[in-house]
């Protein structure tokens, strides 16, 4: 069976979900939750990736996102990959954190946006965690009932206006709306073993079908790039490929090339989209300019170096296969 297509276009809305491998926890303490929330804000600032709602449960998350520039895959790779790296670094772990490919449902904003908002915010109630939504701290529900500046980054104004145009009454209308619970059709949709890629009216589904009927599975971004492998995972693959130890990648001597280290730095930067400074931390490099030089050197060299291209191809092939198995 072919995998559902990644339908991306400027202005699209999605319900994005992912959970831990083997349903294990992805948030172990309050700092983990805050780290993920800060990462959502960073992604918004960096790539214009708008978060309209979120609910972070112990072993999975739900996001309602708006993509003004149609960049869902890029941003979700960044969020999942960087959070995995930060989580592993904080808890002295390595390897994959998530089950792999995130699930994204394209939402018909005209007919189903508010329903998805309610579904996301009511996750703690359905899970039996507290009797009231305000009892659960790791949800944007609190942002919808607050006017505090700290919630200014949350894309909530449009959804609140859909409930009530009069700002002074929006909180009341919102609280009444989320207290009603999900209608049966929404319950049925989310109870399906394999969620459809689109949630919307018949006319919206027809529009999507006509607009994207030219797509095929080959047009998708490869699965291995939907969730960036962690730096630790990349390092282990590079070490195995070159038959060196992890500590060897932190060795740098003037005038002496350390090809395994340089290749590892290049691939970590390529896959994870971490900042140069963050990449440097994995290799005991204090100057981000050094990381930049290594990356640019490998970029320039691989075009004319057949052996280097072979190394890179073999390593990335292993990484891609390992991603498909997660």
N, C-alpha and C positions, 0 to 999 in steps of 0.2 A: 504493500500500500504506500503510495507517495505521501510525503509529508505535506502539511498545509503550507501554503505560500505565505511569505512575509509580504504583506501588502502595505506599501509605504508611499505616502504622498504628503505634500505640505498641507497642514491643517488637520491631519488625521488625529482621532482620539482612540485610545486603547485602554483596555483593562489588562494589565501585565501581572503575571503571577510566576513565582518560582518557589521551590522548597529545597530543603537540605537533602543530601544523598542519604538513601535508606531512611528517609524521614527523620534524620537526626537534627538536633537544634542548630540553628544558625545564629542565634542570639543567646549568649550565656549569661550576660549581666547587663545592667542599665547602660554601661558605657558602650557596649556593642550596639544597642538600639540607637544611641545618640550618634555614634559614628556613622551609621547607615543614613540617618536623617541629615547629618551634615553633608554626606556625600550626595544626597539628592539635591541639596541646595547648591553645592559646587557644580553639579552637572547642569543645573538650570543656568547658572551664571556663565558657564563656559560654552555651552552649546545651545542655549535657548530651548531647553527641554523642560516643559512646564508640568509641574506636579499639581494636580487638582485635588487629589486625596491619596492617603496611604493608610494602611493598617499593617503593623509588623507583629506577627505572631511568633512564638518561640521557634518553630521550625519552618516557617514560610512567610511570604509577604504578598501583599496586594497593592498595586499602584493604579491610579487613574491618571493617565498622562495625555498631554496635548503636544503635538509636534508641529510647530509652525513652519519648520523647514524640512519636515519629512525625514528625520534622522533617528528613528527608533532603534534600529540594530546597532548603530554606532554607540549610542548612549547607553543601551542596556549592556553591551560588551564592557563598556567602561565601568558602569555601576557594579555589575556582578564580579568582574575581574579585580577591580581595585578593592572592593569590600573583602573579597576572599584573601587578598594579600594582607590587608590590615588586620583582619581577624586572625590569620595564621601567625602573623608577627606578634600580636598581642598575647595569644594563648600558646605560643611555642608549638604550633602544629604545622603540618605541611599537607600538600595534596589538595584535591578538589573539595569544595565546600557544598556546592549546589549539585542537584541531580543532573545538571547539564543544560539542555536547551530550555530557555524560559518559554512560557506560553503567553501569547498576545492575542487578545480578541479585539478586532476592529469594531468600534462602537458608532452607531448611528446617533450623532449628537442631538438631532432634532427629536428623536422619539425615546431614547433609552439612557441618556446621560445621567439623569437624576436617579434612575433605577439602579444603575451601577454604583453611583455614589453611595446610595443607601445600603446596597449589598456589601460594599467594602467596609463601611463604618460599623455595620452590625455583626461583623465577624466575631468579636468577643462574646456577644450575646448568644450566637448560635453555638459557640464552643463552650458555653457554660461558665465563662470567666466573668464573674460579676453580674449583677442584675441590671445595672444602668450603664450606658455608654461612657459616661464621665468617670466610671470606676476604672477604666482601662487607660493607662497613660500613653501608650505608644500608637496613637491613632490621630489623624488630622481632624477628627471630630472636635477636638478642643479648639482648633483654629477656626472652625465654623461658628462657634459661639463666643469667640473672643474678638475684640478690636485692638488687641495689643500689637505693637509694632513688630514684635518678633515673628508674627504670622504673615507679614506683608509679602513674603516670597511665595506663599501658597496661592495658586490660581483658583480662588474661591468666588470672586465677585460675580462672575458670569453665572455660575450655578445658583448662587443665592438669588440673583436677579430673576432667574427662571422660576423660582418659587414665589418671589414677591418683589415687585419693583420698588416699593417703599422701603428704604434702608432700615428705618426704625422698627419695622415689623419682620425683617428677614429672619432674625434669630427665632422668633416665635413660630414662624411658618416652617423653618428648618426642623426644629425640635418636634413639631407635630408630625412632619413628614417621616422622619426616621423612626419615630415611635410606632408607626403603623405596621411595620414589618413588610417583608417582600411578598408581592403577589405570586400566585401559583405558577404563572408562566415563567417568572424569573427563577423560582425554585427548580422547576423542571429543567430549564436551560442549564443551570450550574450543577445539576445532579447527573448530567450525562457523563459517561465514562470518557468519551473523547469530545471535548468541547469544540463546537464549530468555530471557524475563524472569524465569523461576522455575527454580531448581534444587532438587529435593526428591523426596520419595516421591510415589507416585500419590495417596495420601490427602491429602497436603499440597496438591498441585496442584488437587485437587478442591475442597478447602476454599477456596483462593484464588479459584477460578472462581466458586463459589457466593457468596462474600462480596462480591466486587467485580464481579459480572456486570452491575451497574447502571451501571458506568462507561462512558464513551465518550471519544473523543479530545478532545471539547469540554471534558471535565472536567479536562484536564491544565493545569498551569501553562504558559503560553506558552514556547516554546523560548527566546525571547530572554532570559528570566529564569532559565533553567537555568544560564547562564554569564554573569555580570555583565560588561558591556563595561568596558574600562579607563577610568580617568579621562581619559587622553590621547585616547582615541578619542571620548569624549563631548565633550571640549573642542574637538576638530577639527570635529565635527558642528555644535556650537553656533556656532563661529566662521564656518563656511561659511554657516549659516542667517542669521546677523545681518550677514554681510559685514564682519567685524572681524578684527583680527590677534590671535594668541594672547596677546601681551604686553598687549593692551588689557584682558584679563580680570583682570590683576593691579593695575589702576588703581582707586583708591578715593579720592574726594574728598568731604569732609563736605558734605552738603546736595545733592549731585549724584548722581542715580541712574545706576547702571551695570547696566542690565537684562541684557545678555548675560552679565555675570559672575554676577549673582544667579541667573539661570536655569541656568547651568552648575553652580553650587554645589548648587542644589536637585536637579538630575538626577543628579549624581555621588553625592550622599547617598542618593537614592532607589534607584539601581541597585546601588551597590557595598556598602552597609552598612559603609563605612569609619567609623572613629571621627571625631568632629567635628574633632579635632586633625589627623588624617591628611588629611581633606578640605581643611582650611585650608592645608596645605603646598602643595597644587597651585596655590593662588592667592595665595601670599605673605602669608597671613593668620596672624598669630602667636597670636591669641586664639581659642580654640574657641567662646567665647561669641558672637563675631561671626558665625561660621558658623551657629550655632544661630539667631541672630536673622534671618539671611537666609533660612534654610530655613522658619522659622515665618512670616515675612512673605510668602513666595511661597505657602505653603499657604493662608494666610488670604485673600490677594488673588485667587487664581485662581478662587475660588468666585463672585466678583462681577465679574471682569474678563474679558470675552469675548475681547479681543485677546490677553491673556496665555495663556488656555486654548488659543487657536489656535496660538500659538508652541510651547507645550508639546506639543500633539498632533502637530504637524508634525515636531518634533525626535525625539520618542519613536517615531514611526512609522518614521522613517529608521533609528533605532538598532535597532529590532526586525527590520526587513528585513535590515540588515547582519548581524545575529546569525544569521538563518536561512541566510545564504549562507556561513557559516564552516564 
